Amino acid sequence: MFPSITHVAVTVTDIDRSVSWYHKLFDAEPVLDEDTGPFRHVVFALGDTLFGLHVFPDPVDGDFDERRPGLDHVA
């Protein structure tokens, strides 16, 4: 049996705008809003799955990098 998805993380360019959009989409409040220093992340709980938004102060373009806007990871 394939295990369930525990969380998905997406890197965004405008965290406040993204939080507002996902708040409306999910009809839920974030369960975590934390600035870790290297990045800020806001997390929504969707049943047994967490959905996280990340923003980095030094975004990059090009090849895959967690600081590039788009999918960060799925776990």
C-alpha positions as CSV (number, residue, x, y, z in Angstrom):
1,M,0.0,0.0,0.0
2,F,1.3,3.4,-1.0
3,P,1.7,5.8,2.1
4,S,-0.4,9.0,2.2
5,I,1.1,12.4,1.5
6,T,2.0,14.1,4.8
7,H,2.8,17.5,3.4
8,V,3.3,19.6,0.3
9,A,5.5,22.7,0.2
10,V,5.3,25.5,-2.4
11,T,7.6,28.4,-2.7
12,V,5.8,31.7,-3.5
13,T,7.0,35.3,-4.3
14,D,4.3,37.1,-2.2
15,I,3.5,35.3,1.0
16,D,0.8,37.7,2.2
17,R,-1.1,37.5,-1.1
18,S,-0.7,33.7,-1.3
19,V,-1.9,33.2,2.3
20,S,-5.0,35.3,1.5
21,W,-5.7,33.3,-1.6
22,Y,-5.2,29.8,0.0
23,H,-7.2,30.9,3.1
24,K,-10.1,31.6,0.8
25,L,-9.5,28.4,-1.3
26,F,-9.3,26.1,1.8
27,D,-11.7,28.1,4.0
28,A,-9.2,27.5,6.8
29,E,-6.8,29.5,9.0
30,P,-3.1,28.7,8.9
31,V,-1.9,26.5,11.8
32,L,1.6,27.9,11.7
33,D,3.3,31.1,10.6
34,E,7.0,31.1,11.3
35,D,10.0,33.1,10.2
36,T,12.9,30.7,10.6
37,G,15.5,33.3,9.4
38,P,16.5,31.6,6.1
39,F,12.8,31.6,5.1
40,R,9.2,32.2,6.3
41,H,6.6,29.5,6.0
42,V,2.9,29.4,6.6
43,V,1.2,26.1,7.0
44,F,-2.4,25.0,6.5
45,A,-3.8,21.7,7.9
46,L,-6.0,19.9,5.4
47,G,-7.2,16.8,7.1
48,D,-4.1,14.6,7.6
49,T,-2.0,16.6,5.0
50,L,-0.1,19.8,5.7
51,F,0.2,22.4,2.9
52,G,3.0,24.9,3.4
53,L,3.9,28.2,1.7
54,H,7.5,29.2,1.7
55,V,9.1,32.5,0.8
56,F,12.8,33.2,0.7
57,P,14.5,36.6,0.9
58,D,16.9,35.6,-1.9
59,P,14.7,33.9,-4.6
60,V,16.5,32.4,-7.6
61,D,15.7,31.5,-11.3
62,G,16.8,28.6,-13.4
63,D,17.2,25.0,-12.4
64,F,15.4,23.4,-9.5
65,D,16.1,25.1,-6.2
66,E,13.9,25.4,-3.1
67,R,14.2,29.2,-3.4
68,R,12.7,29.2,-6.9
69,P,8.9,29.9,-7.0
70,G,7.0,26.7,-7.6
71,L,6.9,23.3,-6.0
72,D,9.4,22.9,-3.2
73,H,8.7,19.3,-2.2
74,V,6.1,16.6,-1.5
75,A,6.6,14.2,1.4
